[in-house]
Amino acid sequence: MSTYVSKEMSAELEAARIATLKKTSRLRVEMGDNYFKILRLWKNGFTVEAETTPRLRGLVDIHDGANHLYQCLIVADEEEAGEMRYEFKRNTAASDKAPLDFYRAPDAPIALLGHED
């Protein structure tokens, strides 16, 4: 039995693999006003489809649906198997609250109530 796979068949298999990754992923990367599907995400980076996504660089935001997850500074790493891989230079978790510049005790009161005489 031969293990040879033609270039056409190999390209079709690659396209089917990327289509499956795009269909199952809710993650997307935002650069400016443009959004692109993230195929895979890991601790130090992510991949996007190389053919349809322009080269990304600099500051980007990563979203899971409508939830803003990270603000990242990225650098392109390499293209392999139809995916463009990016590595994080900085990856900061997004928060919906402003950071505190002081320590807040976990049992601290939320508000103070005044006395009515």
Biopython code that builds the backbone (N, CA, C, O; Angstrom):
import numpy as np
from Bio.PDB.StructureBuilder import StructureBuilder

atoms = [
    (1, "MET", "N", (0.840, -1.172, 0.000)),
    (1, "MET", "CA", (0.000, 0.000, 0.000)),
    (1, "MET", "C", (0.890, 1.243, 0.000)),
    (1, "MET", "O", (1.878, 1.307, 0.732)),
    (2, "SER", "N", (0.543, 2.202, -0.802)),
    (2, "SER", "CA", (1.329, 3.419, -0.942)),
    (2, "SER", "C", (0.841, 4.481, 0.052)),
    (2, "SER", "O", (-0.353, 4.577, 0.334)),
    (3, "THR", "N", (1.778, 5.274, 0.575)),
    (3, "THR", "CA", (1.427, 6.367, 1.491)),
    (3, "THR", "C", (1.493, 7.711, 0.787)),
    (3, "THR", "O", (1.419, 8.752, 1.439)),
    (4, "TYR", "N", (1.631, 7.706, -0.522)),
    (4, "TYR", "CA", (1.705, 8.938, -1.303)),
    (4, "TYR", "C", (0.333, 9.610, -1.357)),
    (4, "TYR", "O", (-0.677, 8.968, -1.645)),
    (5, "VAL", "N", (0.317, 10.911, -1.074)),
    (5, "VAL", "CA", (-0.908, 11.707, -1.184)),
    (5, "VAL", "C", (-0.607, 12.838, -2.151)),
    (5, "VAL", "O", (0.378, 13.556, -1.984)),
    (6, "SER", "N", (-1.441, 12.998, -3.150)),
    (6, "SER", "CA", (-1.210, 14.042, -4.150)),
    (6, "SER", "C", (-1.304, 15.428, -3.513)),
    (6, "SER", "O", (-1.882, 15.589, -2.438)),
    (7, "LYS", "N", (-0.731, 16.424, -4.186)),
    (7, "LYS", "CA", (-0.758, 17.791, -3.682)),
    (7, "LYS", "C", (-2.189, 18.316, -3.600)),
    (7, "LYS", "O", (-2.536, 19.042, -2.668)),
    (8, "GLU", "N", (-3.012, 17.950, -4.571)),
    (8, "GLU", "CA", (-4.403, 18.400, -4.571)),
    (8, "GLU", "C", (-5.164, 17.834, -3.371)),
    (8, "GLU", "O", (-5.915, 18.540, -2.698)),
    (9, "MET", "N", (-4.945, 16.533, -3.124)),
    (9, "MET", "CA", (-5.616, 15.889, -1.988)),
    (9, "MET", "C", (-5.123, 16.471, -0.670)),
    (9, "MET", "O", (-5.905, 16.686, 0.256)),
    (10, "SER", "N", (-3.829, 16.721, -0.593)),
    (10, "SER", "CA", (-3.255, 17.308, 0.611)),
    (10, "SER", "C", (-3.832, 18.705, 0.869)),
    (10, "SER", "O", (-4.136, 19.050, 2.011)),
    (11, "ALA", "N", (-3.981, 19.506, -0.187)),
    (11, "ALA", "CA", (-4.559, 20.846, -0.052)),
    (11, "ALA", "C", (-6.009, 20.773, 0.407)),
    (11, "ALA", "O", (-6.437, 21.581, 1.231)),
    (12, "GLU", "N", (-6.771, 19.811, -0.116)),
    (12, "GLU", "CA", (-8.166, 19.636, 0.295)),
    (12, "GLU", "C", (-8.265, 19.233, 1.774)),
    (12, "GLU", "O", (-9.114, 19.739, 2.509)),
    (13, "LEU", "N", (-7.402, 18.334, 2.189)),
    (13, "LEU", "CA", (-7.392, 17.924, 3.601)),
    (13, "LEU", "C", (-7.048, 19.099, 4.509)),
    (13, "LEU", "O", (-7.654, 19.269, 5.567)),
    (14, "GLU", "N", (-6.088, 19.900, 4.102)),
    (14, "GLU", "CA", (-5.682, 21.077, 4.874)),
    (14, "GLU", "C", (-6.835, 22.083, 4.972)),
    (14, "GLU", "O", (-7.092, 22.628, 6.046)),
    (15, "ALA", "N", (-7.525, 22.328, 3.861)),
    (15, "ALA", "CA", (-8.660, 23.251, 3.857)),
    (15, "ALA", "C", (-9.784, 22.741, 4.756)),
    (15, "ALA", "O", (-10.421, 23.529, 5.455)),
    (16, "ALA", "N", (-10.032, 21.439, 4.747)),
    (16, "ALA", "CA", (-11.072, 20.868, 5.607)),
    (16, "ALA", "C", (-10.699, 20.986, 7.080)),
    (16, "ALA", "O", (-11.559, 21.254, 7.919)),
    (17, "ARG", "N", (-9.424, 20.790, 7.399)),
    (17, "ARG", "CA", (-8.962, 20.918, 8.788)),
    (17, "ARG", "C", (-9.138, 22.350, 9.292)),
    (17, "ARG", "O", (-9.613, 22.560, 10.409)),
    (18, "ILE", "N", (-8.760, 23.329, 8.482)),
    (18, "ILE", "CA", (-8.886, 24.734, 8.877)),
    (18, "ILE", "C", (-10.353, 25.131, 8.975)),
    (18, "ILE", "O", (-10.723, 25.876, 9.882)),
    (19, "ALA", "N", (-11.191, 24.655, 8.070)),
    (19, "ALA", "CA", (-12.627, 24.959, 8.138)),
    (19, "ALA", "C", (-13.235, 24.415, 9.426)),
    (19, "ALA", "O", (-14.084, 25.069, 10.031)),
    (20, "THR", "N", (-12.815, 23.234, 9.848)),
    (20, "THR", "CA", (-13.305, 22.661, 11.105)),
    (20, "THR", "C", (-12.862, 23.496, 12.292)),
    (20, "THR", "O", (-13.655, 23.747, 13.199)),
    (21, "LEU", "N", (-11.598, 23.932, 12.304)),
    (21, "LEU", "CA", (-11.106, 24.780, 13.397)),
    (21, "LEU", "C", (-11.870, 26.101, 13.454)),
    (21, "LEU", "O", (-12.214, 26.573, 14.538)),
    (22, "LYS", "N", (-12.137, 26.701, 12.286)),
    (22, "LYS", "CA", (-12.870, 27.971, 12.253)),
    (22, "LYS", "C", (-14.295, 27.804, 12.749)),
    (22, "LYS", "O", (-14.829, 28.688, 13.421)),
    (23, "LYS", "N", (-14.910, 26.684, 12.425)),
    (23, "LYS", "CA", (-16.301, 26.456, 12.814)),
    (23, "LYS", "C", (-16.444, 26.255, 14.316)),
    (23, "LYS", "O", (-17.434, 26.689, 14.904)),
    (24, "THR", "N", (-15.471, 25.605, 14.945)),
    (24, "THR", "CA", (-15.584, 25.275, 16.368)),
    (24, "THR", "C", (-15.066, 26.368, 17.289)),
    (24, "THR", "O", (-15.350, 26.329, 18.486)),
    (25, "SER", "N", (-14.323, 27.333, 16.784)),
    (25, "SER", "CA", (-13.726, 28.359, 17.641)),
    (25, "SER", "C", (-14.640, 29.570, 17.788)),
    (25, "SER", "O", (-15.182, 30.074, 16.805)),
    (26, "ARG", "N", (-14.807, 30.030, 19.031)),
    (26, "ARG", "CA", (-15.547, 31.268, 19.305)),
    (26, "ARG", "C", (-14.587, 32.444, 19.462)),
    (26, "ARG", "O", (-15.016, 33.597, 19.504)),
    (27, "LEU", "N", (-13.303, 32.156, 19.547)),
    (27, "LEU", "CA", (-12.304, 33.184, 19.792)),
    (27, "LEU", "C", (-12.039, 34.000, 18.538)),
    (27, "LEU", "O", (-12.082, 33.480, 17.423)),
    (28, "ARG", "N", (-11.762, 35.290, 18.732)),
    (28, "ARG", "CA", (-11.417, 36.151, 17.612)),
    (28, "ARG", "C", (-10.433, 37.213, 18.085)),
    (28, "ARG", "O", (-10.419, 37.589, 19.258)),
    (29, "VAL", "N", (-9.628, 37.678, 17.173)),
    (29, "VAL", "CA", (-8.659, 38.727, 17.462)),
    (29, "VAL", "C", (-9.123, 39.998, 16.757)),
    (29, "VAL", "O", (-9.556, 39.956, 15.606)),
    (30, "GLU", "N", (-9.031, 41.115, 17.451)),
    (30, "GLU", "CA", (-9.464, 42.401, 16.904)),
    (30, "GLU", "C", (-8.245, 43.295, 16.733)),
    (30, "GLU", "O", (-7.461, 43.489, 17.662)),
    (31, "MET", "N", (-8.104, 43.833, 15.532)),
    (31, "MET", "CA", (-7.058, 44.814, 15.262)),
    (31, "MET", "C", (-7.720, 45.977, 14.557)),
    (31, "MET", "O", (-8.151, 45.856, 13.410)),
    (32, "GLY", "N", (-7.801, 47.103, 15.245)),
    (32, "GLY", "CA", (-8.539, 48.245, 14.708)),
    (32, "GLY", "C", (-10.019, 47.918, 14.718)),
    (32, "GLY", "O", (-10.572, 47.565, 15.760)),
    (33, "ASP", "N", (-10.668, 48.033, 13.564)),
    (33, "ASP", "CA", (-12.090, 47.707, 13.434)),
    (33, "ASP", "C", (-12.314, 46.332, 12.823)),
    (33, "ASP", "O", (-13.457, 45.954, 12.566)),
    (34, "ASN", "N", (-11.254, 45.581, 12.587)),
    (34, "ASN", "CA", (-11.354, 44.283, 11.924)),
    (34, "ASN", "C", (-11.220, 43.139, 12.915)),
    (34, "ASN", "O", (-10.422, 43.199, 13.849)),
    (35, "TYR", "N", (-12.023, 42.082, 12.694)),
    (35, "TYR", "CA", (-11.993, 40.873, 13.521)),
    (35, "TYR", "C", (-11.583, 39.684, 12.662)),
    (35, "TYR", "O", (-11.975, 39.576, 11.500)),
    (36, "PHE", "N", (-10.780, 38.786, 13.256)),
    (36, "PHE", "CA", (-10.349, 37.577, 12.562)),
    (36, "PHE", "C", (-10.475, 36.402, 13.517)),
    (36, "PHE", "O", (-10.176, 36.523, 14.705)),
    (37, "LYS", "N", (-10.922, 35.259, 12.992)),
    (37, "LYS", "CA", (-11.092, 34.039, 13.806)),
    (37, "LYS", "C", (-9.752, 33.520, 14.282)),
    (37, "LYS", "O", (-8.790, 33.463, 13.515)),
    (38, "ILE", "N", (-9.688, 33.139, 15.551)),
    (38, "ILE", "CA", (-8.513, 32.470, 16.100)),
    (38, "ILE", "C", (-8.762, 30.976, 15.985)),
    (38, "ILE", "O", (-9.789, 30.477, 16.444)),
    (39, "LEU", "N", (-7.830, 30.264, 15.376)),
    (39, "LEU", "CA", (-7.973, 28.818, 15.209)),
    (39, "LEU", "C", (-7.563, 28.078, 16.472)),
    (39, "LEU", "O", (-8.264, 27.172, 16.921)),
    (40, "ARG", "N", (-6.433, 28.462, 17.043)),
    (40, "ARG", "CA", (-5.951, 27.833, 18.279)),
    (40, "ARG", "C", (-5.346, 28.909, 19.172)),
    (40, "ARG", "O", (-4.740, 29.862, 18.682)),
    (41, "LEU", "N", (-5.514, 28.753, 20.491)),
    (41, "LEU", "CA", (-4.962, 29.691, 21.467)),
    (41, "LEU", "C", (-4.268, 28.890, 22.548)),
    (41, "LEU", "O", (-4.815, 27.890, 23.013)),
    (42, "TRP", "N", (-3.086, 29.296, 22.958)),
    (42, "TRP", "CA", (-2.371, 28.652, 24.054)),
    (42, "TRP", "C", (-1.727, 29.733, 24.898)),
    (42, "TRP", "O", (-1.900, 30.921, 24.624)),
    (43, "LYS", "N", (-0.999, 29.345, 25.905)),
    (43, "LYS", "CA", (-0.435, 30.274, 26.894)),
    (43, "LYS", "C", (0.441, 31.362, 26.269)),
    (43, "LYS", "O", (0.390, 32.513, 26.702)),
    (44, "ASN", "N", (1.239, 31.015, 25.264)),
    (44, "ASN", "CA", (2.204, 31.959, 24.709)),
    (44, "ASN", "C", (1.844, 32.504, 23.334)),
    (44, "ASN", "O", (2.638, 33.238, 22.746)),
    (45, "GLY", "N", (0.661, 32.166, 22.801)),
    (45, "GLY", "CA", (0.318, 32.669, 21.481)),
    (45, "GLY", "C", (-0.964, 32.104, 20.922)),
    (45, "GLY", "O", (-1.760, 31.494, 21.636)),
    (46, "PHE", "N", (-1.155, 32.318, 19.617)),
    (46, "PHE", "CA", (-2.360, 31.860, 18.937)),
    (46, "PHE", "C", (-2.072, 31.720, 17.448)),
    (46, "PHE", "O", (-1.040, 32.182, 16.960)),
    (47, "THR", "N", (-2.993, 31.079, 16.729)),
    (47, "THR", "CA", (-2.888, 30.978, 15.274)),
    (47, "THR", "C", (-4.172, 31.477, 14.626)),
    (47, "THR", "O", (-5.258, 31.388, 15.199)),
    (48, "VAL", "N", (-4.018, 32.004, 13.414)),
    (48, "VAL", "CA", (-5.138, 32.417, 12.571)),
    (48, "VAL", "C", (-4.911, 31.810, 11.187)),
    (48, "VAL", "O", (-3.820, 31.328, 10.883)),
    (49, "GLU", "N", (-5.946, 31.838, 10.359)),
    (49, "GLU", "CA", (-5.808, 31.319, 8.995)),
    (49, "GLU", "C", (-4.885, 32.243, 8.202)),
    (49, "GLU", "O", (-5.122, 33.449, 8.130)),
    (50, "ALA", "N", (-3.857, 31.688, 7.621)),
    (50, "ALA", "CA", (-2.850, 32.490, 6.915)),
    (50, "ALA", "C", (-3.390, 33.091, 5.620)),
    (50, "ALA", "O", (-3.019, 34.207, 5.256)),
    (51, "GLU", "N", (-4.256, 32.369, 4.926)),
    (51, "GLU", "CA", (-4.716, 32.799, 3.605)),
    (51, "GLU", "C", (-5.642, 34.012, 3.657)),
    (51, "GLU", "O", (-5.537, 34.900, 2.810)),
    (52, "THR", "N", (-6.542, 34.065, 4.633)),
    (52, "THR", "CA", (-7.555, 35.130, 4.662)),
    (52, "THR", "C", (-7.255, 36.251, 5.646)),
    (52, "THR", "O", (-7.948, 37.268, 5.640)),
    (53, "THR", "N", (-6.249, 36.093, 6.483)),
    (53, "THR", "CA", (-5.945, 37.095, 7.502)),
    (53, "THR", "C", (-4.683, 37.856, 7.114)),
    (53, "THR", "O", (-3.653, 37.244, 6.832)),
    (54, "PRO", "N", (-4.756, 39.208, 7.098)),
    (54, "PRO", "CA", (-3.540, 39.968, 6.804)),
    (54, "PRO", "C", (-2.538, 39.823, 7.956)),
    (54, "PRO", "O", (-2.899, 39.373, 9.044)),
    (55, "ARG", "N", (-1.305, 40.198, 7.719)),
    (55, "ARG", "CA", (-0.285, 40.124, 8.760)),
    (55, "ARG", "C", (-0.668, 41.060, 9.899)),
    (55, "ARG", "O", (-0.913, 42.247, 9.683)),
    (56, "LEU", "N", (-0.718, 40.525, 11.097)),
    (56, "LEU", "CA", (-1.042, 41.300, 12.289)),
    (56, "LEU", "C", (0.254, 41.663, 12.995)),
    (56, "LEU", "O", (1.239, 40.929, 12.924)),
    (57, "ARG", "N", (0.245, 42.798, 13.674)),
    (57, "ARG", "CA", (1.381, 43.163, 14.497)),
    (57, "ARG", "C", (0.965, 44.254, 15.467)),
    (57, "ARG", "O", (0.020, 45.004, 15.219)),
    (58, "GLY", "N", (1.677, 44.328, 16.559)),
    (58, "GLY", "CA", (1.415, 45.367, 17.531)),
    (58, "GLY", "C", (0.358, 44.968, 18.541)),
    (58, "GLY", "O", (0.283, 43.811, 18.955)),
    (59, "LEU", "N", (-0.461, 45.937, 18.936)),
    (59, "LEU", "CA", (-1.456, 45.767, 19.988)),
    (59, "LEU", "C", (-2.768, 45.250, 19.412)),
    (59, "LEU", "O", (-3.334, 45.854, 18.501)),
    (60, "VAL", "N", (-3.251, 44.123, 19.949)),
    (60, "VAL", "CA", (-4.515, 43.530, 19.520)),
    (60, "VAL", "C", (-5.332, 43.149, 20.745)),
    (60, "VAL", "O", (-4.803, 43.051, 21.852)),
    (61, "ASP", "N", (-6.632, 42.936, 20.535)),
    (61, "ASP", "CA", (-7.526, 42.477, 21.593)),
    (61, "ASP", "C", (-8.052, 41.106, 21.225)),
    (61, "ASP", "O", (-8.339, 40.836, 20.059)),
    (62, "ILE", "N", (-8.180, 40.228, 22.228)),
    (62, "ILE", "CA", (-8.711, 38.887, 22.016)),
    (62, "ILE", "C", (-10.054, 38.787, 22.727)),
    (62, "ILE", "O", (-10.180, 39.134, 23.901)),
    (63, "HIS", "N", (-11.060, 38.305, 21.990)),
    (63, "HIS", "CA", (-12.424, 38.189, 22.493)),
    (63, "HIS", "C", (-12.905, 36.747, 22.405)),
    (63, "HIS", "O", (-12.516, 36.001, 21.506)),
    (64, "ASP", "N", (-13.755, 36.368, 23.352)),
    (64, "ASP", "CA", (-14.482, 35.097, 23.291)),
    (64, "ASP", "C", (-15.945, 35.479, 23.174)),
    (64, "ASP", "O", (-16.590, 35.794, 24.174)),
    (65, "GLY", "N", (-16.465, 35.455, 21.967)),
    (65, "GLY", "CA", (-17.814, 35.964, 21.739)),
    (65, "GLY", "C", (-17.816, 37.462, 22.008)),
    (65, "GLY", "O", (-17.077, 38.208, 21.365)),
    (66, "ALA", "N", (-18.643, 37.912, 22.957)),
    (66, "ALA", "CA", (-18.702, 39.327, 23.312)),
    (66, "ALA", "C", (-17.794, 39.676, 24.482)),
    (66, "ALA", "O", (-17.656, 40.851, 24.820)),
    (67, "ASN", "N", (-17.173, 38.682, 25.105)),
    (67, "ASN", "CA", (-16.324, 38.922, 26.272)),
    (67, "ASN", "C", (-14.898, 39.271, 25.858)),
    (67, "ASN", "O", (-14.251, 38.534, 25.113)),
    (68, "HIS", "N", (-14.423, 40.413, 26.359)),
    (68, "HIS", "CA", (-13.048, 40.840, 26.098)),
    (68, "HIS", "C", (-12.135, 40.099, 27.071)),
    (68, "HIS", "O", (-12.233, 40.300, 28.281)),
    (69, "LEU", "N", (-11.244, 39.242, 26.555)),
    (69, "LEU", "CA", (-10.375, 38.426, 27.398)),
    (69, "LEU", "C", (-9.026, 39.063, 27.665)),
    (69, "LEU", "O", (-8.617, 39.193, 28.819)),
    (70, "TYR", "N", (-8.322, 39.467, 26.598)),
    (70, "TYR", "CA", (-6.950, 39.941, 26.736)),
    (70, "TYR", "C", (-6.670, 41.127, 25.834)),
    (70, "TYR", "O", (-7.296, 41.302, 24.788)),
    (71, "GLN", "N", (-5.715, 41.936, 26.265)),
    (71, "GLN", "CA", (-5.111, 42.924, 25.395)),
    (71, "GLN", "C", (-3.652, 42.490, 25.265)),
    (71, "GLN", "O", (-2.958, 42.324, 26.267)),
    (72, "CYS", "N", (-3.193, 42.306, 24.030)),
    (72, "CYS", "CA", (-1.901, 41.666, 23.801)),
    (72, "CYS", "C", (-1.033, 42.472, 22.850)),
    (72, "CYS", "O", (-1.523, 43.139, 21.940)),
    (73, "LEU", "N", (0.260, 42.392, 23.086)),
    (73, "LEU", "CA", (1.256, 42.880, 22.148)),
    (73, "LEU", "C", (1.836, 41.639, 21.486)),
    (73, "LEU", "O", (2.374, 40.763, 22.163)),
    (74, "ILE", "N", (1.727, 41.562, 20.157)),
    (74, "ILE", "CA", (2.092, 40.315, 19.469)),
    (74, "ILE", "C", (3.201, 40.536, 18.450)),
    (74, "ILE", "O", (3.461, 41.654, 18.007)),
    (75, "VAL", "N", (3.839, 39.440, 18.100)),
    (75, "VAL", "CA", (4.835, 39.418, 17.035)),
    (75, "VAL", "C", (4.600, 38.152, 16.224)),
    (75, "VAL", "O", (4.322, 37.092, 16.784)),
    (76, "ALA", "N", (4.713, 38.265, 14.887)),
    (76, "ALA", "CA", (4.513, 37.105, 14.010)),
    (76, "ALA", "C", (5.658, 36.126, 14.214)),
    (76, "ALA", "O", (6.815, 36.523, 14.352)),
    (77, "ASP", "N", (5.322, 34.845, 14.232)),
    (77, "ASP", "CA", (6.338, 33.814, 14.429)),
    (77, "ASP", "C", (6.629, 33.105, 13.118)),
    (77, "ASP", "O", (7.688, 33.322, 12.529)),
    (78, "GLU", "N", (5.710, 32.254, 12.641)),
    (78, "GLU", "CA", (5.921, 31.561, 11.370)),
    (78, "GLU", "C", (4.600, 31.046, 10.823)),
    (78, "GLU", "O", (3.613, 30.897, 11.543)),
    (79, "GLU", "N", (4.618, 30.779, 9.518)),
    (79, "GLU", "CA", (3.451, 30.185, 8.859)),
    (79, "GLU", "C", (3.726, 28.703, 8.651)),
    (79, "GLU", "O", (4.787, 28.303, 8.174)),
    (80, "GLU", "N", (2.726, 27.898, 9.028)),
    (80, "GLU", "CA", (2.883, 26.457, 8.874)),
    (80, "GLU", "C", (1.508, 25.827, 8.686)),
    (80, "GLU", "O", (0.581, 26.122, 9.440)),
    (81, "ALA", "N", (1.373, 24.979, 7.702)),
    (81, "ALA", "CA", (0.157, 24.205, 7.445)),
    (81, "ALA", "C", (-1.085, 25.082, 7.335)),
    (81, "ALA", "O", (-2.142, 24.735, 7.862)),
    (82, "GLY", "N", (-0.960, 26.214, 6.654)),
    (82, "GLY", "CA", (-2.112, 27.084, 6.433)),
    (82, "GLY", "C", (-2.466, 27.979, 7.609)),
    (82, "GLY", "O", (-3.453, 28.713, 7.551)),
    (83, "GLU", "N", (-1.678, 27.931, 8.672)),
    (83, "GLU", "CA", (-1.925, 28.757, 9.856)),
    (83, "GLU", "C", (-0.748, 29.705, 10.076)),
    (83, "GLU", "O", (0.407, 29.319, 9.900)),
    (84, "MET", "N", (-1.044, 30.941, 10.460)),
    (84, "MET", "CA", (-0.013, 31.903, 10.827)),
    (84, "MET", "C", (0.037, 31.954, 12.345)),
    (84, "MET", "O", (-0.973, 32.208, 13.001)),
    (85, "ARG", "N", (1.212, 31.711, 12.894)),
    (85, "ARG", "CA", (1.368, 31.660, 14.345)),
    (85, "ARG", "C", (1.917, 32.989, 14.852)),
    (85, "ARG", "O", (2.847, 33.555, 14.277)),
    (86, "TYR", "N", (1.323, 33.476, 15.940)),
    (86, "TYR", "CA", (1.751, 34.709, 16.602)),
    (86, "TYR", "C", (2.109, 34.388, 18.047)),
    (86, "TYR", "O", (1.458, 33.571, 18.698)),
    (87, "GLU", "N", (3.148, 35.041, 18.530)),
    (87, "GLU", "CA", (3.581, 34.870, 19.913)),
    (87, "GLU", "C", (3.298, 36.165, 20.678)),
    (87, "GLU", "O", (3.351, 37.256, 20.111)),
    (88, "PHE", "N", (2.996, 36.028, 21.981)),
    (88, "PHE", "CA", (2.736, 37.183, 22.820)),
    (88, "PHE", "C", (4.047, 37.764, 23.335)),
    (88, "PHE", "O", (4.886, 37.032, 23.861)),
    (89, "LYS", "N", (4.228, 39.069, 23.187)),
    (89, "LYS", "CA", (5.309, 39.764, 23.873)),
    (89, "LYS", "C", (4.790, 40.228, 25.238)),
    (89, "LYS", "O", (5.520, 40.259, 26.228)),
    (90, "ARG", "N", (3.493, 40.590, 25.252)),
    (90, "ARG", "CA", (2.797, 40.969, 26.482)),
    (90, "ARG", "C", (1.364, 40.495, 26.348)),
    (90, "ARG", "O", (0.762, 40.621, 25.282)),
    (91, "ASN", "N", (0.814, 39.950, 27.424)),
    (91, "ASN", "CA", (-0.550, 39.441, 27.421)),
    (91, "ASN", "C", (-1.193, 39.863, 28.733)),
    (91, "ASN", "O", (-0.865, 39.312, 29.784)),
    (92, "THR", "N", (-2.102, 40.828, 28.692)),
    (92, "THR", "CA", (-2.738, 41.362, 29.885)),
    (92, "THR", "C", (-4.219, 41.007, 29.887)),
    (92, "THR", "O", (-4.935, 41.280, 28.924)),
    (93, "ALA", "N", (-4.669, 40.396, 30.977)),
    (93, "ALA", "CA", (-6.087, 40.046, 31.096)),
    (93, "ALA", "C", (-6.919, 41.323, 31.178)),
    (93, "ALA", "O", (-6.563, 42.263, 31.889)),
    (94, "ALA", "N", (-8.023, 41.346, 30.447)),
    (94, "ALA", "CA", (-8.917, 42.501, 30.453)),
    (94, "ALA", "C", (-9.803, 42.451, 31.690)),
    (94, "ALA", "O", (-10.151, 41.374, 32.175)),
    (95, "SER", "N", (-10.163, 43.623, 32.194)),
    (95, "SER", "CA", (-11.013, 43.723, 33.370)),
    (95, "SER", "C", (-12.087, 44.772, 33.122)),
    (95, "SER", "O", (-11.854, 45.752, 32.415)),
    (96, "ASP", "N", (-13.260, 44.566, 33.702)),
    (96, "ASP", "CA", (-14.331, 45.540, 33.528)),
    (96, "ASP", "C", (-14.327, 46.599, 34.621)),
    (96, "ASP", "O", (-15.192, 47.475, 34.632)),
    (97, "LYS", "N", (-13.362, 46.534, 35.546)),
    (97, "LYS", "CA", (-13.232, 47.525, 36.617)),
    (97, "LYS", "C", (-11.865, 48.182, 36.532)),
    (97, "LYS", "O", (-10.902, 47.577, 36.060)),
    (98, "ALA", "N", (-11.788, 49.422, 36.991)),
    (98, "ALA", "CA", (-10.496, 50.102, 37.061)),
    (98, "ALA", "C", (-9.671, 49.473, 38.180)),
    (98, "ALA", "O", (-10.224, 49.108, 39.218)),
    (99, "PRO", "N", (-8.370, 49.340, 37.990)),
    (99, "PRO", "CA", (-7.546, 48.750, 39.047)),
    (99, "PRO", "C", (-7.463, 49.680, 40.256)),
    (99, "PRO", "O", (-7.435, 50.902, 40.109)),
    (100, "LEU", "N", (-7.424, 49.094, 41.441)),
    (100, "LEU", "CA", (-7.293, 49.872, 42.669)),
    (100, "LEU", "C", (-5.827, 50.163, 42.919)),
    (100, "LEU", "O", (-4.964, 49.336, 42.623)),
    (101, "ASP", "N", (-5.540, 51.343, 43.466)),
    (101, "ASP", "CA", (-4.160, 51.654, 43.807)),
    (101, "ASP", "C", (-3.934, 51.534, 45.318)),
    (101, "ASP", "O", (-2.992, 52.109, 45.862)),
    (102, "PHE", "N", (-4.824, 50.768, 45.995)),
    (102, "PHE", "CA", (-4.685, 50.509, 47.423)),
    (102, "PHE", "C", (-5.271, 49.138, 47.718)),
    (102, "PHE", "O", (-6.017, 48.581, 46.912)),
    (103, "TYR", "N", (-4.926, 48.601, 48.882)),
    (103, "TYR", "CA", (-5.435, 47.292, 49.271)),
    (103, "TYR", "C", (-6.844, 47.435, 49.824)),
    (103, "TYR", "O", (-7.101, 48.305, 50.656)),
    (104, "ARG", "N", (-7.751, 46.594, 49.371)),
    (104, "ARG", "CA", (-9.124, 46.578, 49.867)),
    (104, "ARG", "C", (-9.332, 45.234, 50.555)),
    (104, "ARG", "O", (-9.217, 44.177, 49.934)),
    (105, "ALA", "N", (-9.640, 45.294, 51.851)),
    (105, "ALA", "CA", (-9.874, 44.077, 52.628)),
    (105, "ALA", "C", (-11.101, 43.354, 52.091)),
    (105, "ALA", "O", (-12.079, 43.997, 51.711)),
    (106, "PRO", "N", (-11.063, 42.030, 52.056)),
    (106, "PRO", "CA", (-12.207, 41.281, 51.517)),
    (106, "PRO", "C", (-13.495, 41.501, 52.316)),
    (106, "PRO", "O", (-14.588, 41.402, 51.758)),
    (107, "ASP", "N", (-13.379, 41.799, 53.616)),
    (107, "ASP", "CA", (-14.567, 42.013, 54.436)),
    (107, "ASP", "C", (-14.874, 43.497, 54.646)),
    (107, "ASP", "O", (-15.639, 43.840, 55.547)),
    (108, "ALA", "N", (-14.301, 44.368, 53.845)),
    (108, "ALA", "CA", (-14.546, 45.808, 53.963)),
    (108, "ALA", "C", (-15.987, 46.121, 53.562)),
    (108, "ALA", "O", (-16.535, 45.478, 52.666)),
    (109, "PRO", "N", (-16.612, 47.118, 54.230)),
    (109, "PRO", "CA", (-17.974, 47.489, 53.848)),
    (109, "PRO", "C", (-18.011, 48.088, 52.452)),
    (109, "PRO", "O", (-17.058, 48.729, 52.010)),
    (110, "ILE", "N", (-19.112, 47.873, 51.773)),
    (110, "ILE", "CA", (-19.273, 48.409, 50.422)),
    (110, "ILE", "C", (-19.625, 49.894, 50.467)),
    (110, "ILE", "O", (-19.163, 50.674, 49.634)),
    (111, "ALA", "N", (-20.445, 50.279, 51.445)),
    (111, "ALA", "CA", (-20.837, 51.675, 51.597)),
    (111, "ALA", "C", (-21.077, 51.960, 53.076)),
    (111, "ALA", "O", (-21.264, 51.041, 53.873)),
    (112, "LEU", "N", (-21.069, 53.248, 53.434)),
    (112, "LEU", "CA", (-21.332, 53.661, 54.802)),
    (112, "LEU", "C", (-22.740, 54.254, 54.858)),
    (112, "LEU", "O", (-23.132, 55.057, 54.012)),
    (113, "LEU", "N", (-23.474, 53.841, 55.861)),
    (113, "LEU", "CA", (-24.821, 54.366, 56.062)),
    (113, "LEU", "C", (-24.807, 55.363, 57.201)),
    (113, "LEU", "O", (-24.215, 55.106, 58.249)),
    (114, "GLY", "N", (-25.451, 56.490, 57.004)),
    (114, "GLY", "CA", (-25.490, 57.529, 58.036)),
    (114, "GLY", "C", (-26.639, 57.292, 59.021)),
    (114, "GLY", "O", (-27.567, 56.534, 58.738)),
    (115, "HIS", "N", (-26.560, 57.953, 60.184)),
    (115, "HIS", "CA", (-27.612, 57.871, 61.198)),
    (115, "HIS", "C", (-28.673, 58.920, 60.937)),
    (115, "HIS", "O", (-28.358, 60.050, 60.564)),
    (116, "GLU", "N", (-29.909, 58.557, 61.127)),
    (116, "GLU", "CA", (-31.001, 59.523, 61.089)),
    (116, "GLU", "C", (-31.466, 59.722, 62.516)),
    (116, "GLU", "O", (-31.856, 58.767, 63.187)),
    (117, "ASP", "N", (-31.428, 60.924, 62.965)),
    (117, "ASP", "CA", (-31.873, 61.216, 64.342)),
    (117, "ASP", "C", (-33.270, 61.702, 64.402)),
    (117, "ASP", "O", (-33.778, 61.987, 65.487)),
]
sb = StructureBuilder()
sb.init_structure("model")
sb.init_model(0)
sb.init_chain("A")
sb.init_seg("    ")
for serial, (resi, resn, name, xyz) in enumerate(atoms, 1):
    if name == "N":
        sb.init_residue(resn, " ", resi, " ")
    sb.init_atom(name, np.array(xyz, "f"), 0.0, 1.0, " ", f" {name:<3s}", serial, name[0])
structure = sb.get_structure()
